[in-house]
Amino acid sequence: MSKVDLSVTLAGMTMKNPIVMASGTFGFGEEYGQFFDLSELGGICVKGLTPTRREGNPPPRIAETPMGMLNSVGLQNPGVDAFIEKELPRLKKSGTRIIANISGGTPQEYGEMCEKLSSAGVDMIEVNISCPNVKAGGLAYGTRPELSAEVTAVAKAHATVPVMIKLSPNVTDITEIARAVEGAGADAISLINTIRGMRIDVNTRRPILRMNTGGLSGPAVFPVAVRMVWEVAGAVKVPVLGMGGVSTGADAAEMMLAGATAVSVGAAVFADPYAPIKIRDGLAAIAERQGLAKVSELTGAVKPW
């Protein structure tokens, strides 16, 4: 057992360790609960929720790439009401923090979902303004500061739990968006979402994904994610949840050094379902080796040249 205090506090929400499962990669936790006790995690950000049930995009919608994967799943989910009725009661008994990820087509839809989920007892709401796989809503909000701020303000007005805004990397200056959502009242910021990518089958000459493009995730995006987390952490005062290609304890430490308070693990669980536990333990080992009393001492401790 590590001697290092692994607990961190993200926007007033204390977690037993900094490892959070990223939305869209962990479902609602039921399948992975067969591999390890979900209480071992700092938190679970559940699969993205929309106001009503979505079937998602037609297949093929997932493709492996060098050092990562492309997906255009398209927010397949049962809808917010079904989640609250069928999934949330089980998750609330899991012994870890529950973060609900939401995506809407209008600011009003975001507000309505925030009200429902706050009343239902989630610990935090992650507002997805950056999904690159949905034709309407998400991408436009995440790439324009004024729209990002508008959605943030509506979400905050309707939520009684902390609101975290998830940013898109598919922008010219991510700090501009970060400052806009902070100014509109965001309690925390998470980044990065996937980077838009494309693959083509040279034999059929068709895109590998039915929707032509998709979101790139996995180790290939890690250096981009670290850079953007570092930029945003230096531009705002609210805490940052860093994500994007985290696969090892060293990756998690690097993300925290860049300025992240906590770290999300996503695509890594597709290759190894035990990845979150290994990442947590690897992070603890690094902190202990460096003589830290608390893992939170890593946050923002990078030494620029």
Secondary structure as a PSIPRED ss2 file (coil, helix, strand):
# PSIPRED VFORMAT (PSIPRED V4.0)

   1 M C   1.000  0.000  0.000
   2 S C   1.000  0.000  0.000
   3 K C   1.000  0.000  0.000
   4 V C   1.000  0.000  0.000
   5 D E   0.000  0.000  1.000
   6 L C   1.000  0.000  0.000
   7 S C   1.000  0.000  0.000
   8 V E   0.000  0.000  1.000
   9 T E   0.000  0.000  1.000
  10 L E   0.000  0.000  1.000
  11 A C   1.000  0.000  0.000
  12 G C   1.000  0.000  0.000
  13 M E   0.000  0.000  1.000
  14 T E   0.000  0.000  1.000
  15 M E   0.000  0.000  1.000
  16 K C   1.000  0.000  0.000
  17 N C   1.000  0.000  0.000
  18 P C   1.000  0.000  0.000
  19 I E   0.000  0.000  1.000
  20 V E   0.000  0.000  1.000
  21 M E   0.000  0.000  1.000
  22 A C   1.000  0.000  0.000
  23 S C   1.000  0.000  0.000
  24 G C   1.000  0.000  0.000
  25 T C   1.000  0.000  0.000
  26 F C   1.000  0.000  0.000
  27 G C   1.000  0.000  0.000
  28 F C   1.000  0.000  0.000
  29 G C   1.000  0.000  0.000
  30 E C   1.000  0.000  0.000
  31 E C   1.000  0.000  0.000
  32 Y H   0.000  1.000  0.000
  33 G H   0.000  1.000  0.000
  34 Q H   0.000  1.000  0.000
  35 F C   1.000  0.000  0.000
  36 F C   1.000  0.000  0.000
  37 D C   1.000  0.000  0.000
  38 L H   0.000  1.000  0.000
  39 S H   0.000  1.000  0.000
  40 E H   0.000  1.000  0.000
  41 L C   1.000  0.000  0.000
  42 G C   1.000  0.000  0.000
  43 G E   0.000  0.000  1.000
  44 I E   0.000  0.000  1.000
  45 C E   0.000  0.000  1.000
  46 V C   1.000  0.000  0.000
  47 K C   1.000  0.000  0.000
  48 G C   1.000  0.000  0.000
  49 L E   0.000  0.000  1.000
  50 T C   1.000  0.000  0.000
  51 P C   1.000  0.000  0.000
  52 T C   1.000  0.000  0.000
  53 R C   1.000  0.000  0.000
  54 R E   0.000  0.000  1.000
  55 E C   1.000  0.000  0.000
  56 G C   1.000  0.000  0.000
  57 N C   1.000  0.000  0.000
  58 P C   1.000  0.000  0.000
  59 P C   1.000  0.000  0.000
  60 P C   1.000  0.000  0.000
  61 R C   1.000  0.000  0.000
  62 I E   0.000  0.000  1.000
  63 A E   0.000  0.000  1.000
  64 E E   0.000  0.000  1.000
  65 T E   0.000  0.000  1.000
  66 P C   1.000  0.000  0.000
  67 M C   1.000  0.000  0.000
  68 G E   0.000  0.000  1.000
  69 M E   0.000  0.000  1.000
  70 L E   0.000  0.000  1.000
  71 N E   0.000  0.000  1.000
  72 S C   1.000  0.000  0.000
  73 V C   1.000  0.000  0.000
  74 G C   1.000  0.000  0.000
  75 L C   1.000  0.000  0.000
  76 Q C   1.000  0.000  0.000
  77 N E   0.000  0.000  1.000
  78 P C   1.000  0.000  0.000
  79 G C   1.000  0.000  0.000
  80 V H   0.000  1.000  0.000
  81 D H   0.000  1.000  0.000
  82 A H   0.000  1.000  0.000
  83 F H   0.000  1.000  0.000
  84 I H   0.000  1.000  0.000
  85 E H   0.000  1.000  0.000
  86 K H   0.000  1.000  0.000
  87 E H   0.000  1.000  0.000
  88 L H   0.000  1.000  0.000
  89 P H   0.000  1.000  0.000
  90 R H   0.000  1.000  0.000
  91 L H   0.000  1.000  0.000
  92 K H   0.000  1.000  0.000
  93 K C   1.000  0.000  0.000
  94 S C   1.000  0.000  0.000
  95 G C   1.000  0.000  0.000
  96 T C   1.000  0.000  0.000
  97 R E   0.000  0.000  1.000
  98 I E   0.000  0.000  1.000
  99 I E   0.000  0.000  1.000
 100 A E   0.000  0.000  1.000
 101 N E   0.000  0.000  1.000
 102 I E   0.000  0.000  1.000
 103 S C   1.000  0.000  0.000
 104 G C   1.000  0.000  0.000
 105 G C   1.000  0.000  0.000
 106 T C   1.000  0.000  0.000
 107 P H   0.000  1.000  0.000
 108 Q H   0.000  1.000  0.000
 109 E H   0.000  1.000  0.000
 110 Y H   0.000  1.000  0.000
 111 G H   0.000  1.000  0.000
 112 E H   0.000  1.000  0.000
 113 M H   0.000  1.000  0.000
 114 C H   0.000  1.000  0.000
 115 E H   0.000  1.000  0.000
 116 K H   0.000  1.000  0.000
 117 L H   0.000  1.000  0.000
 118 S H   0.000  1.000  0.000
 119 S H   0.000  1.000  0.000
 120 A H   0.000  1.000  0.000
 121 G C   1.000  0.000  0.000
 122 V C   1.000  0.000  0.000
 123 D C   1.000  0.000  0.000
 124 M E   0.000  0.000  1.000
 125 I E   0.000  0.000  1.000
 126 E E   0.000  0.000  1.000
 127 V E   0.000  0.000  1.000
 128 N E   0.000  0.000  1.000
 129 I C   1.000  0.000  0.000
 130 S C   1.000  0.000  0.000
 131 C C   1.000  0.000  0.000
 132 P C   1.000  0.000  0.000
 133 N C   1.000  0.000  0.000
 134 V C   1.000  0.000  0.000
 135 K C   1.000  0.000  0.000
 136 A C   1.000  0.000  0.000
 137 G C   1.000  0.000  0.000
 138 G H   0.000  1.000  0.000
 139 L H   0.000  1.000  0.000
 140 A H   0.000  1.000  0.000
 141 Y H   0.000  1.000  0.000
 142 G H   0.000  1.000  0.000
 143 T H   0.000  1.000  0.000
 144 R C   1.000  0.000  0.000
 145 P H   0.000  1.000  0.000
 146 E H   0.000  1.000  0.000
 147 L H   0.000  1.000  0.000
 148 S H   0.000  1.000  0.000
 149 A H   0.000  1.000  0.000
 150 E H   0.000  1.000  0.000
 151 V H   0.000  1.000  0.000
 152 T H   0.000  1.000  0.000
 153 A H   0.000  1.000  0.000
 154 V H   0.000  1.000  0.000
 155 A H   0.000  1.000  0.000
 156 K H   0.000  1.000  0.000
 157 A H   0.000  1.000  0.000
 158 H H   0.000  1.000  0.000
 159 A C   1.000  0.000  0.000
 160 T C   1.000  0.000  0.000
 161 V C   1.000  0.000  0.000
 162 P C   1.000  0.000  0.000
 163 V E   0.000  0.000  1.000
 164 M E   0.000  0.000  1.000
 165 I E   0.000  0.000  1.000
 166 K E   0.000  0.000  1.000
 167 L C   1.000  0.000  0.000
 168 S C   1.000  0.000  0.000
 169 P C   1.000  0.000  0.000
 170 N C   1.000  0.000  0.000
 171 V C   1.000  0.000  0.000
 172 T C   1.000  0.000  0.000
 173 D C   1.000  0.000  0.000
 174 I H   0.000  1.000  0.000
 175 T H   0.000  1.000  0.000
 176 E H   0.000  1.000  0.000
 177 I H   0.000  1.000  0.000
 178 A H   0.000  1.000  0.000
 179 R H   0.000  1.000  0.000
 180 A H   0.000  1.000  0.000
 181 V H   0.000  1.000  0.000
 182 E H   0.000  1.000  0.000
 183 G H   0.000  1.000  0.000
 184 A C   1.000  0.000  0.000
 185 G C   1.000  0.000  0.000
 186 A C   1.000  0.000  0.000
 187 D C   1.000  0.000  0.000
 188 A E   0.000  0.000  1.000
 189 I E   0.000  0.000  1.000
 190 S E   0.000  0.000  1.000
 191 L E   0.000  0.000  1.000
 192 I C   1.000  0.000  0.000
 193 N C   1.000  0.000  0.000
 194 T C   1.000  0.000  0.000
 195 I E   0.000  0.000  1.000
 196 R E   0.000  0.000  1.000
 197 G E   0.000  0.000  1.000
 198 M C   1.000  0.000  0.000
 199 R C   1.000  0.000  0.000
 200 I E   0.000  0.000  1.000
 201 D C   1.000  0.000  0.000
 202 V C   1.000  0.000  0.000
 203 N C   1.000  0.000  0.000
 204 T C   1.000  0.000  0.000
 205 R C   1.000  0.000  0.000
 206 R C   1.000  0.000  0.000
 207 P E   0.000  0.000  1.000
 208 I C   1.000  0.000  0.000
 209 L C   1.000  0.000  0.000
 210 R C   1.000  0.000  0.000
 211 M C   1.000  0.000  0.000
 212 N C   1.000  0.000  0.000
 213 T C   1.000  0.000  0.000
 214 G E   0.000  0.000  1.000
 215 G E   0.000  0.000  1.000
 216 L E   0.000  0.000  1.000
 217 S E   0.000  0.000  1.000
 218 G C   1.000  0.000  0.000
 219 P H   0.000  1.000  0.000
 220 A H   0.000  1.000  0.000
 221 V H   0.000  1.000  0.000
 222 F H   0.000  1.000  0.000
 223 P H   0.000  1.000  0.000
 224 V H   0.000  1.000  0.000
 225 A H   0.000  1.000  0.000
 226 V H   0.000  1.000  0.000
 227 R H   0.000  1.000  0.000
 228 M H   0.000  1.000  0.000
 229 V H   0.000  1.000  0.000
 230 W H   0.000  1.000  0.000
 231 E H   0.000  1.000  0.000
 232 V H   0.000  1.000  0.000
 233 A H   0.000  1.000  0.000
 234 G H   0.000  1.000  0.000
 235 A H   0.000  1.000  0.000
 236 V C   1.000  0.000  0.000
 237 K C   1.000  0.000  0.000
 238 V C   1.000  0.000  0.000
 239 P C   1.000  0.000  0.000
 240 V E   0.000  0.000  1.000
 241 L E   0.000  0.000  1.000
 242 G E   0.000  0.000  1.000
 243 M C   1.000  0.000  0.000
 244 G C   1.000  0.000  0.000
 245 G C   1.000  0.000  0.000
 246 V C   1.000  0.000  0.000
 247 S C   1.000  0.000  0.000
 248 T C   1.000  0.000  0.000
 249 G H   0.000  1.000  0.000
 250 A H   0.000  1.000  0.000
 251 D H   0.000  1.000  0.000
 252 A H   0.000  1.000  0.000
 253 A H   0.000  1.000  0.000
 254 E H   0.000  1.000  0.000
 255 M H   0.000  1.000  0.000
 256 M H   0.000  1.000  0.000
 257 L H   0.000  1.000  0.000
 258 A C   1.000  0.000  0.000
 259 G C   1.000  0.000  0.000
 260 A C   1.000  0.000  0.000
 261 T C   1.000  0.000  0.000
 262 A E   0.000  0.000  1.000
 263 V E   0.000  0.000  1.000
 264 S E   0.000  0.000  1.000
 265 V E   0.000  0.000  1.000
 266 G C   1.000  0.000  0.000
 267 A C   1.000  0.000  0.000
 268 A H   0.000  1.000  0.000
 269 V H   0.000  1.000  0.000
 270 F H   0.000  1.000  0.000
 271 A H   0.000  1.000  0.000
 272 D C   1.000  0.000  0.000
 273 P C   1.000  0.000  0.000
 274 Y C   1.000  0.000  0.000
 275 A H   0.000  1.000  0.000
 276 P H   0.000  1.000  0.000
 277 I H   0.000  1.000  0.000
 278 K H   0.000  1.000  0.000
 279 I H   0.000  1.000  0.000
 280 R H   0.000  1.000  0.000
 281 D H   0.000  1.000  0.000
 282 G H   0.000  1.000  0.000
 283 L H   0.000  1.000  0.000
 284 A H   0.000  1.000  0.000
 285 A H   0.000  1.000  0.000
 286 I H   0.000  1.000  0.000
 287 A H   0.000  1.000  0.000
 288 E H   0.000  1.000  0.000
 289 R H   0.000  1.000  0.000
 290 Q C   1.000  0.000  0.000
 291 G C   1.000  0.000  0.000
 292 L C   1.000  0.000  0.000
 293 A C   1.000  0.000  0.000
 294 K E   0.000  0.000  1.000
 295 V H   0.000  1.000  0.000
 296 S H   0.000  1.000  0.000
 297 E H   0.000  1.000  0.000
 298 L H   0.000  1.000  0.000
 299 T C   1.000  0.000  0.000
 300 G C   1.000  0.000  0.000
 301 A C   1.000  0.000  0.000
 302 V C   1.000  0.000  0.000
 303 K C   1.000  0.000  0.000
 304 P C   1.000  0.000  0.000
 305 W C   1.000  0.000  0.000
